[in-house]
Amino acid sequence: MKAADLRTRTADELTEQLDTLGRESFNLRFQRANGQLENTSRVRQVRRDIARIKTVLGERHRQTP
């Protein structure tokens, strides 16, 4: 997921995506704790996607008067 792609989406879509990634992150943490996590790189990818979305939302929030 690239920041340029995120900037084309609406705030509602970004918030929905953020919720989805939050749930996925929660599930990945449980899988790691139970030793069932197969794709360990997905944890890092989800964390970075969450950070990108929060960055774009923060930029928009700061631009509004």
C-alpha positions in Angstrom: 0.0 0.0 0.0 1.5 3.3 -1.1 0.8 6.7 0.4 -0.2 8.1 -3.0 -2.9 5.5 -3.2 -4.2 6.4 0.3 -4.4 10.1 -0.5 -7.0 9.3 -3.3 -9.3 7.7 -0.8 -11.9 9.4 1.4 -11.5 9.8 5.2 -14.3 7.3 5.7 -12.5 4.7 3.6 -9.3 5.3 5.4 -10.9 4.9 8.8 -12.6 1.7 7.7 -9.2 0.4 6.4 -7.6 1.4 9.7 -10.2 -0.6 11.6 -9.6 -3.7 9.4 -5.8 -3.5 9.8 -6.2 -3.1 13.6 -8.2 -6.3 13.8 -5.7 -8.1 11.5 -2.9 -6.9 13.8 -4.7 -8.2 16.8 -5.1 -11.6 15.2 -1.5 -11.7 14.1 -0.3 -11.0 17.6 -2.4 -13.9 18.9 -1.1 -16.2 16.2 2.5 -15.3 17.1 1.9 -15.9 20.8 0.4 -19.4 20.0 3.2 -20.3 17.6 0.8 -20.5 14.6 2.1 -17.5 12.7 3.4 -18.6 9.3 4.1 -15.2 7.5 6.0 -13.2 10.1 6.7 -10.4 7.7 3.0 -9.6 7.6 3.1 -8.2 11.1 5.6 -5.5 10.0 3.7 -4.8 6.8 0.4 -4.3 8.7 2.1 -2.0 11.3 3.6 0.2 8.5 0.2 0.3 6.6 -1.4 1.5 9.8 1.2 4.2 10.2 0.8 5.3 6.6 -3.0 5.7 7.0 -2.6 7.6 10.3 -0.1 9.9 8.6 -2.4 10.7 5.7 -5.3 11.3 8.1 -3.1 13.6 10.2 -2.1 15.6 7.2 -5.7 16.1 6.2 -6.6 17.1 9.8 -3.8 19.7 9.9 -4.8 21.2 6.5 -8.4 21.9 7.5 -8.9 25.4 8.9 
